[in-house]
Amino acid sequence: MAINLAEKYSTQVDEVIRKGLLSTAGTNNDVEFEGAQTVKVYSLDTAPLNDYDPEGGMSRYGTPVELEDTVQTMKMTQQKSFTFTIDKTYESDSPEGVRNAGKALQRQIEQVIIPAIDTYRFSVLASKAGTVIERELDSTNAYNTFVEANTAITDEEFPIEGRVAFCSNAFIELLKKDSGFTKATELAQERVIYKGMVGDCDGVAIIAVPKRRLPEDTAFIITHPMCAPAPVKLQDYKIHKDPPGIAGTLVEGLLYHDIFVFDKKKKAVAVCFDRAASAQTDSNE
């Protein structure tokens, strides 16, 4: 007999994943993937401004140009699964509840699934960033580097409101020590609205991310949720009681997800790599 957790515990499982993910604040669900593995997003270009000519006859507004378009193809690739068993004899020899299948599945989601989704999303955001800064960071340049990256996005005329920065704890520590950064007014806890958020910097929400979930040497990623659709197309978790060939419980899980960055909005994503650690390693070799 199989108990499909997508039916029995769907609300609970979805809530656990949603609350546990740190990357959610920087993504959206604006692209519909239901019934399709691939979608195409069309973007129309714009027309140039002309000098209006009141004596120009039929061309007072200028010469009409046909608007061109660009097409971005998004194909979902991340089909991840897991499976494990809990033998009935081992369960009977263990203290009550230790080998509980439901608790084991919960642990799998919290310790494996959620970090894996975040890690993949951050890797894609970093690889698609329109602004890339590589610097040896310390407590004298952390704040200015963050402002530099944020200003690059602002200069591209993307909205400031709604931006988030996924920062390593090491970078947040440097930021706190930087004399150019006013901790009392900017890294305050008064407006914590996202999972992992520790405050603001230069008007951007700062979200602390464990080092292992970020690409190597990443200090921070600044983005806006409008830039990156992150569909979770399928979550299927099952517990099978005494399936053929197994005395005990078989647990299976399937996760179908991905993340994309709109080509037209890459410049609203900035990443900074801290090369201080790499430089230190090279000097020791």
Residue pairs with C-beta under 8 A, 6 or more apart in sequence:
1 240
1 241
1 242
2 238
2 239
2 240
2 241
2 243
3 238
3 239
3 240
3 241
4 236
4 237
4 238
5 13
5 105
5 237
5 238
5 239
6 13
6 235
6 236
6 237
6 238
9 102
9 237
13 109
13 235
13 237
14 235
16 106
16 109
16 110
16 114
17 109
17 113
17 114
17 117
17 232
17 235
18 24
19 195
20 109
20 110
20 114
20 195
21 114
21 117
21 118
21 195
22 118
22 166
22 195
22 196
22 207
22 209
22 213
23 117
23 118
23 121
23 122
23 166
23 230
23 259
24 194
24 195
24 230
25 164
25 194
25 195
25 197
25 205
25 207
25 225
26 121
26 125
26 164
26 166
26 221
26 223
26 224
26 225
26 227
26 228
27 121
27 225
27 228
27 229
27 230
27 259
28 225
28 226
28 228
28 229
28 230
29 229
29 230
29 231
30 226
30 229
31 39
31 41
31 74
31 229
31 231
31 260
32 39
33 39
33 76
33 231
33 233
34 233
37 75
37 76
38 73
38 74
38 75
38 76
39 73
39 74
40 71
40 72
40 73
40 74
41 71
41 72
41 74
41 262
42 69
42 70
42 71
43 69
43 70
43 71
43 72
43 262
43 263
43 264
44 67
44 68
44 69
45 67
45 68
45 69
45 70
46 67
47 65
47 67
48 65
50 61
50 62
50 63
51 62
52 60
52 61
52 62
53 59
53 60
53 62
54 60
70 263
70 264
72 260
72 262
72 263
74 229
74 258
74 260
76 231
76 233
76 256
76 257
76 258
77 258
78 120
78 255
78 256
78 257
78 258
79 254
79 255
79 256
80 113
80 116
80 254
80 255
80 256
80 257
81 252
81 253
81 254
81 255
82 108
82 112
82 252
82 253
83 250
83 251
83 252
83 253
84 104
84 108
84 250
84 251
85 246
85 248
85 249
85 250
85 251
86 99
86 101
86 104
86 248
86 249
86 251
87 246
87 247
87 248
88 242
88 247
88 248
88 249
89 247
89 248
90 99
90 248
91 99
91 248
91 249
97 103
101 239
101 249
101 251
102 239
104 251
105 237
105 239
105 251
105 253
108 251
108 253
109 237
109 253
113 253
113 255
115 210
115 212
115 213
117 232
117 255
117 257
118 209
118 213
119 212
119 213
119 214
120 257
120 259
121 228
121 230
121 259
122 166
122 209
122 213
122 214
122 215
122 218
122 221
123 215
124 228
124 259
124 260
124 261
125 166
125 221
125 223
125 228
125 259
125 261
125 269
125 271
126 214
126 215
126 218
126 221
126 271
127 215
128 261
128 266
128 269
129 221
129 266
129 269
129 270
129 271
130 152
130 156
130 266
130 267
130 268
130 269
130 270
131 149
131 152
131 153
131 267
131 269
131 270
131 271
132 270
132 271
132 272
132 273
133 145
133 148
133 149
133 270
133 271
133 272
133 273
134 272
134 273
134 275
135 141
135 145
135 272
135 273
135 274
135 275
136 274
136 275
136 276
136 279
137 145
137 171
137 174
137 219
137 272
137 274
137 276
138 174
138 276
139 174
139 177
139 178
139 179
140 178
140 179
141 178
142 171
142 174
142 175
142 177
142 178
142 181
142 219
143 175
143 178
143 180
143 181
143 201
144 180
145 219
145 272
146 165
146 175
146 201
146 202
146 220
146 222
146 272
147 202
149 220
149 222
149 270
149 271
149 272
150 163
150 165
150 202
150 203
150 204
150 222
150 270
152 267
152 270
153 163
153 222
153 224
153 267
153 268
153 269
153 270
154 160
156 267
156 268
158 224
158 265
158 267
158 268
159 224
159 226
160 203
160 204
162 224
162 225
162 226
163 203
163 204
163 205
163 222
163 223
163 224
164 194
164 204
164 205
164 207
164 222
164 223
164 224
164 225
165 201
165 204
165 205
165 206
165 207
165 220
165 221
165 222
165 223
166 207
166 209
166 214
166 220
166 221
166 223
167 175
167 206
167 207
167 208
167 209
167 219
167 220
168 208
168 209
168 211
168 214
168 218
168 219
168 220
168 274
169 208
169 209
169 210
169 211
170 211
170 219
170 274
171 219
171 220
171 272
171 274
172 187
172 198
172 206
172 208
175 181
175 187
175 201
175 206
176 183
176 187
181 187
181 201
186 199
186 200
186 201
186 202
187 198
187 199
187 200
187 201
187 206
188 199
188 200
189 198
189 199
191 199
191 200
191 205
192 198
192 199
193 205
194 205
194 207
195 207
196 207
196 208
196 209
197 205
197 206
197 207
197 208
198 206
198 207
198 208
199 205
199 206
200 206
204 222
214 221
217 273
217 274
217 275
217 277
217 278
218 271
218 272
218 273
218 274
219 272
219 273
219 274
220 271
220 272
221 269
221 270
221 271
221 272
222 269
222 270
222 271
223 268
223 269
223 270
224 265
224 268
224 269
226 265
226 268
227 261
227 262
227 265
227 266
227 268
227 269
228 259
228 260
228 261
228 262
228 269
229 259
229 260
229 262
230 257
230 258
230 259
230 260
231 257
231 258
232 255
232 256
232 257
233 256
233 257
233 258
234 254
234 255
234 256
235 254
235 255
235 256
236 252
236 253
236 254
236 255
237 251
237 252
237 253
237 254
238 251
238 252
238 253
239 249
239 250
239 251
240 246
240 249
240 250
240 251
240 252
241 249
242 248
242 249
243 250
261 269
